[in-house]
Amino acid sequence: MTPRPEQVGLPEGITTLLFDLDGVITRTAVVHAAAWKEMFDAYLATQDDQPPFDPRVDYDKYVDGKPRYDGVRSFLASRGLSLPDGDPSDGPDAATVCGLGNRKNELVGAIIERDGVEAYPGSIKYIDAAKAAGLRLAVVSSSANCRAILKSCDLIDEFEEIMDGVVAAERKIKGKPAPDTFIAAAEALDAGIEQSVVFEDALAGVEAGRAGGFGYVVGVNRVGQAEALKEHGADIVVDDLEELIS
């Protein structure tokens, strides 16, 4: 089947779509922001004169879209704080970068198990339209919970490739804002970079799409940062993916 990207608002020659998960397909960005806040606020309470984590400003600027441990380092550095890296096997109470990151992951898992996960209706419609147009689909997420989230939304079988935080760590692939995970997903589908589109709601994600030289970068504006998404590399910004369907 000849791909018809124009049916889903994309340039001619596109064959492959690379979707971020949280905030693009599912309403899990708020779950991650809440988990980051709970984890960081508990740690900051042990430090002198540190205001709480801001789930909007600090989340968007320092942790959104990045691999978990990179997010910990980035936020701590913004407050003039540092911790030893530790080891990924560190327990969630360890005073290390990995310990804090593992605590955050533990909190995310608990919230998902308790409350479940909802996919954006417009994103589901877009995925269906993209498949009908003969395009190939992959998920590229920094989350270690990616597969569990997709399963909870009955979307696990909609994608030919899943490049998540677990796979990236196992293969030692650099996370966003580096373009490496997107490149690896495109390669897994035998797609050229110029034939592939990146869909991202995070500034680090659109930056990765632009740095990788992808054929098109779609910014998804869920939190009122349309201009920032454009400045970081988005070719187009939409509030919902359904807007792209012709």
N, C-alpha and C positions, 0 to 999 in steps of 0.2 A: 504494500500500500504506500503510495507516495504521500509523504507528510504534507499537511496543509496548515502551516503555522498562522496564516492570515486569518483563519477561523477563530483563533484565540488571541488575536491582537499582537502577533509577533512578526518580525521581519521575515522576508523570504529567505530560504536556505536554512532556517532553524530546524533541527531534528530532535533535540534533546532538552528536557527541562529539569533543572536542578533546584529543588525546593528546600529551603530551611523549614524546620518543623514548628518550633515555638513562635507563635505570633503570626505565622504565615498560614499554616494549615490548621493548627489547633490553638485554643485559648489557654495555652499553658505558660505564656510569658508572665502572667500575673502570679501563677503558682511559683515559678522560679524567683520572681521578685520578692514574694512573701518569705520564701525559704532563705534567700540571701539575707533579708532583713533580720529574721529571727536569729540566724546564726551569727551575723556580724554584731548585732546589738548585744548579744550575750558576751561576745569577746570584748567589744568596746567598753562595756561596763567595768572591765577589769583594768582599763587604762585611764590615766588622768586627763580630764578636760577634753574628752572626745564626744562630740554630738552623735546622735544615733545615725544609722544608715538611712539615707533617703531612697525609698523604693522607686522613685521616678528619676531623679537627677543622677544619683550614684549608680543606679542599676544601668541606665542608658549609657552613661559615660565610661564606666569601668568594667562591667562584667557581662553585659548583654552580648550574646553571640560568641563569646570566647570560651575556650576550654576551661573547665572548672578551676584548676589550680592557677592558670594564668589570671583568671578573674580575681582570685584571692590576692595574688601578688599585686595586681594593678590597683585594687582598692586600698590595700594596706599602704602602698607607696604614696597614694594620694593623701593619706593622713600622716605621712612621715613615720610610718610603722614598718617593721619587718619581723619575720619569723624564719627560723630554719625551714628548709623545704620538707624535711622528713622523708617519709616513704609512702607510696600509695597504699601500703598495708596498714598504715597508722589508724588507730581507732578514732572515732568521732570526738573523743575528749582530749586528744593530743594537741598540745600547743605548737602545732606546726602548720605549714601551708597545706599539706596533705590532710592533716587532721581536720582543719576547718572546712576544707573542700568536701571531705567525706561526711562531715556533719550536715553540710548543706544538702548533699545528695540523699542522705538518710531522711531529711525533712521533706524533700520533694516526693520521695517514694511514699511517705506516710500520708501526705496531702492527696496524692493521686489515688491511693488505695481507699482513702476515706470519702473523697468527693467525686472521684471519677474525672474524666476529661471530655471536653466538648470540642468538636471540630467546627470551624466556621462554615456555615452553609454555602456561602459564595465560593469558598475554596473547594468544597466537594463538587459543586457544579462545574468549576473550572477544570478540575482533574478529570471529570467525566468527559468534558468537551475536548480536552487535550488528547485523551486516549482515542476518542472518536475521530479526531483529526490525524491519527496515525503517528503521534509523537511519543517518544520514549521518556519515561519518568524515573527520577531518582530523588531520594531524600538525603540531604547533607546537613547533619545536625551535630553540634558539640555535646549534646546531652547523652549521658549514659543510660537514660531512661527512654530513649527514642523508640525502641521496639515495643516496650511495654505500653507506651502511649499510643502507638499506631494500632496495636492489638485491641486496646480498650475502645478505640473508635472504629474498629472493623475496617481499617485502612491498610493493614500490613501487606495485603496481596495486591495493592494498587501500584506498587513500585517495583521496578526490576532490580534496583540497586539501593541499598541502605548503607550510607557511610556515616556512622554515628561515632560518639565519643569513645566507645569501647573499641571499635575497629581501628580508629585513628591512633589510640594509645598502643594497641597491639602492634601496629605496623609503623609506629613512630612517625606519623604524618603530622606535620605542623598544623595547628588549628587557626581559625580566623583571628586576626585580619589577614593572615597569609592565605593565599588562594589554593593551597595544596590539597585540601580535602575535596574541594570542588573539582579540581583537575583530576584527582584520582577517581572520582565518581564518573566523570565524563569518559575517562579512559576505559573504565570497566564496561561501559556501554559502547565502546568503539566509536565514540563521537569526537569530532574535532572541537577544540576550544571555541573556534569561531562559529560553530554550529550549535552551541549550547547557550542556554539562558539561565541566569541566576535569579532566584526569587528570594528576597530578604527583607526583614523588617528591622534588623539591627544595623547600626552604623558600621560596626566591624565587618558585618557580612557584605554590605554593598561595597565597602572598601576592598574586600577580598575579591569580589567579582570584577571590579575595575582593574585591580592589580594583576589578575590572571589573564586579562585581555579577552574576556568572554564576549560572544557575539552580541549580547544584550543583557542589561541588568535592570530588573524590575524591583523598585522599592515599594514596600507595602507599609503604608502609614497608619499604624494602629494607635499611636500615642501623640499625634500632633507634632511630628518632626519632619514634615515633608521637605522643607528647605534643606535641613541637615542631611537627609538622605540623598538629595540631589548633589549637595556639595561633596559628599563622600563617594560619589560615583554612580548613582542610579541614572539610567537613561530616561526612565519614566517613573512616576510615582502615582500609585492608586491607593484609595482607601480600602478597596476590596477587590479581589481577583476577578469577581464576576463582571466588573466594569470592562474587562478586556475582551469579553466574548462578543463577537459580532452577530 
